[in-house]
Amino acid sequence: MKKIFIIGLGLMLAFSTAQAQTVTSPNGKVAVILELIEGGQPCYRVLYEGQDVIERSALGLKTNIGDFTQGLVLKELTQKAVSDTYQLRNIKQSCVDYEATEGVAIYALKDKPEMQVMDIIFRVSDRDVAFRYRIQPQKETRVCVVTEEASSFALPEGTTSFLCPQSKPMGGFARTSPSYETPYTCDEPVGKNGWGEGYTFPCLFKTAQEQWVLISETGTDGGYVGCRLLNEQGGTYRIGFPQAGELNGAGATSAAVALPCETPWRTITVGPLANIAETTVAFDLVQPKYKASQEYVYGKGSWSWIIGMDPSCNFDEQKRYIDFSAAMGYQSVLIDAFWDQQIGYEKIAELARYGKEKGVGIFLWYNSNGAWNDAFQTPIGKMNNSRIRREEMRWMQENGIRGIKVDFFGGDKQPMMQLYEDILSDANDFGLLCIFHGCTLPRGWERMYPNYAASEAVLASENLHFGQGACDAEAYNACIHPFVRNTVGSMDFGGSALNKRYSADNQHGTTRRTSDVFALAVAVLFQSAVQHFALAPNNLDDAPAWAIDFMKSVPTTWEEVKFIDGYPGKYVILARKSGGRWYVVGINAEKETLKKTITLPMFAAGSTLQVYSDDAQLNGSVKTVKQNKRQQLSITIPCNGGIVVTE
């Protein structure tokens, strides 16, 4: 049940363009200062505990009905307190109490002060700042095109960055880029522009004063474009619209809107790393767009493709994986590309009936294509057409299919964002969960779309199969995601392998560098309500029994998250709670063994704890220890190793 309370403060201020006005968070730690500078340009600053974390930065929109980046006057600022309590099973925190101060700045044209053209709505909470634009109708004008957004973010001198470059369009495998699958750089000086095309959201920065800043967006749907972050110069970045070459050049890079229109939210999370890891701002600012057609079943599943690739997509192997999921107590099996050719619809229906007997549902892979890349994997030409898509989904519903995984999208232009929304909406009509791959970042979609499960939007586990370099860097990358990609939305990584090698016989292919305890830890560390792990049936015999037992019982939905310690790209220690039970997990990517004494107030003094840990050779074991009176535990995590602590 959702409860919303809005308390009006009744503050309405009229002031000259020379005056700065402040919107402050409920606890006073976060403040936004609004200004109009010479030429009537709207600007803002963000302070955390009195320090600039975003220096004076531009605001405004350019549209085909007017330039709202200059020549403006601020007519008034209204402020009120807002609060929202909501429950969501499929994010990092199941019950959220959100409180913020909302400031609405109302702008008019300087030479026509009676004409209100644009509002900027700010929400300032104790760890987050968010803003969006509301474009007002002008006389008889009821539609417009937003061609550019002036919103910028000026980071203080000495700031370093943790960023994922945006790839150029129509490149990479089968010309499927951009798909948010490029490697992060950590602690890089500001001032670069990625590979020339900016950066994908979310974008993390650390100021010289050791304050962290995470910039992203939320609330994007089919009514707008997905955006990126472009570097202008030095520490100044601005919102960028999609690249012209996306969607194979079809469609505009601008957003066509009906008026009045509210744009997606720009979000800025500030403060210590705990604020970054624990923020729920992506969901705080949005509302469900439709009701769930049923109570959707989340949980764990198996996935043959990550180990066996395309040849594994055959009837006998998928039946074996259904048996494996049943033996593990898992809820599903994901059947990947070419199932329509290598298994066929009738046999898929037979597998679905067999899975139902075993208590195992089926997710089916689909190509998103239309006409936006050269991806050839089938089924193709079904998800891009409403009539065909709904016929296909009706067949899935009739045969008890649990959900779909749709791959190879064409970028962030408005038609592509609309396709995501259309797939989700249609799938809900037929009771199907949706996972997206080769795709954009989710932007509040867990709350907006009740049948949304997760997105890839990251260099995910298939790269561990494809190249040894990805295996060598697995721990490094895993130590980034809890602070950047995974903190704003569910991440379908598909990892936690227990095979030593990425091959069906466990003897060939790339070699896993990380430990078995590491695999257990990332099963908790990577958040997604639906997890298809990279386990294989042979693991029932060749993996340690303690590892299999843990992977049988590990949850995928969480009540709470607590950041304990870490640094992006180096190490991370995080705690999650599910069913009233806490799981404290850690991994280490640094060459030196990590030695820490951590305080664990979630475990009472004297509690009996199960501790999974690695020795220097990455040999894992589990032991029982007592929580001491200080509620502290000394841990060691070798490079590429992990730790798991639970009651």
RAWO-V252985 format. One line per field, one symbol per residue. ss: DSSP state (H for helix, E for strand, L for the rest). Layout:
# RAWO-V252985
ss = ???
This chain:
# RAWO-V252985
ss = LLEEEEEEEEEEELLLLLLLEEEELLLLLEEEEEEEELLLEEEEEEEELLEEEEEEEELLEEELLEEELLLEEEEEEEEEEEEEEEELLLLLLLEEEEEEEEEEEEEEELLEEEEEEEEEEEEELLLEEEEEEEELLELLELEEEEEEELLEEELLLLLEEEEEELLLLLLLHHHLLLLLLLLEEEEEELLLLELLLEEEEEEEEELLLLLEEEEEEELLLLLLLLLEEEEEELLEEEEELLLLLHHHHLLLLLEEEELLEELLEEEEEEELHHHHHHLLHHHHLLLLLLLLLLLLLLEEEEELHHHHLHHHLLHHHHHHHHHHHHHHLLLEEEELLLHHHHLLHHHHHHHHHHHHHHLLEEEEEEELLLLLLLLLLLLLLLLLLHHHHHHHHHHHHHLLLLEEEEELLLLLLHHHHHHHHHHHHHHHHLLLEEEELLLLLLLLHHHHLLLEEEELLLLLLHHHHHLHHHHHLHHHHHHHHLLLHHHLLLELLLLLLLLLELLLLLLLLLELLLLHHHHHHHHHHLLLLEEEELLLLLHHHHLLHHHHHHHHHLLLLLLEEEEEEEELLLEEEEEEEELLEEEEEEEELLLLLEEEEEELLLLLLLLEEEEEEELLLLLEEEEEEELLLLLEEEEEELLLLEEEEEL
